[in-house]
Amino acid sequence: MQALDRMWSRAQAEGAVRPDVTSGDFALLLARVLRPLPNLPDGVGDPERSLAIVLDGLRDSTPTPLPGRGPTVDSLDVP
């Protein structure tokens, strides 16, 4: 997970992603977006579309302030 931290820090330093989103936030978002939902009809719930929407929202362009504090990647290390 340290590689994700480094990648995320570089992206923030370049202004490519929001400064208030942590690498832990990003890891949780990916897990939630890429998990398939059961019983959806064919053609509904395309994970690529969902991921594109999430990634667009991560861009650093006049974001809405986020509530609370984002998790670190290390805090996601669950047994």
C-alpha positions as CSV (number, residue, x, y, z in Angstrom):
1,M,0.0,0.0,0.0
2,Q,3.0,2.3,0.3
3,A,3.2,2.4,-3.5
4,L,-0.4,3.8,-3.5
5,D,0.6,6.5,-1.0
6,R,3.6,7.5,-3.2
7,M,1.5,7.6,-6.3
8,W,-1.3,9.6,-4.6
9,S,1.2,12.1,-3.2
10,R,2.7,12.7,-6.6
11,A,-0.7,13.2,-8.2
12,Q,-1.6,15.7,-5.5
13,A,1.8,17.5,-5.9
14,E,1.1,17.8,-9.6
15,G,-2.4,19.2,-9.0
16,A,-4.0,16.2,-10.7
17,V,-6.2,15.2,-7.8
18,R,-8.0,16.9,-4.9
19,P,-5.6,17.8,-2.1
20,D,-8.2,16.9,0.5
21,V,-8.7,13.3,-0.7
22,T,-6.4,10.7,0.9
23,S,-4.9,7.6,-0.6
24,G,-7.1,5.7,1.8
25,D,-10.2,7.5,0.4
26,F,-9.1,6.5,-3.0
27,A,-8.6,2.8,-2.1
28,L,-12.1,2.7,-0.5
29,L,-13.7,4.3,-3.5
30,L,-12.1,1.8,-5.8
31,A,-13.2,-1.1,-3.7
32,R,-16.8,0.3,-3.6
33,V,-17.0,1.2,-7.3
34,L,-15.4,-2.0,-8.7
35,R,-17.4,-4.4,-6.5
36,P,-20.2,-5.8,-8.7
37,L,-23.8,-5.4,-7.5
38,P,-25.9,-8.5,-7.6
39,N,-29.1,-8.9,-9.7
40,L,-28.6,-6.0,-12.1
41,P,-30.0,-6.3,-15.6
42,D,-27.6,-6.7,-18.5
43,G,-26.1,-3.4,-19.5
44,V,-26.8,-1.7,-16.1
45,G,-24.1,-0.9,-13.6
46,D,-21.1,-0.8,-15.9
47,P,-18.1,-0.5,-13.6
48,E,-16.1,1.5,-16.2
49,R,-18.8,4.2,-16.3
50,S,-18.9,4.3,-12.5
51,L,-15.1,4.5,-12.3
52,A,-15.0,7.3,-14.8
53,I,-17.6,9.3,-12.8
54,V,-15.5,8.8,-9.6
55,L,-12.2,9.7,-11.2
56,D,-13.7,12.9,-12.7
57,G,-14.9,13.9,-9.2
58,L,-11.3,13.4,-7.9
59,R,-9.9,16.1,-10.1
60,D,-8.8,19.3,-8.4
61,S,-11.2,21.8,-9.8
62,T,-13.3,23.8,-7.4
63,P,-14.3,20.9,-5.2
64,T,-16.9,20.9,-2.6
65,P,-15.3,20.6,0.9
66,L,-15.3,17.1,2.2
67,P,-16.8,16.2,5.6
68,G,-14.6,14.6,8.2
69,R,-11.0,13.4,7.8
70,G,-9.9,10.8,5.2
71,P,-8.4,7.5,6.2
72,T,-4.8,6.6,5.6
73,V,-4.0,3.5,3.6
74,D,-2.4,2.0,6.7
75,S,-5.6,2.4,8.6
76,L,-7.3,0.2,6.1
77,D,-5.1,-2.8,6.9
78,V,-7.7,-5.0,8.4
79,P,-7.3,-8.7,9.3
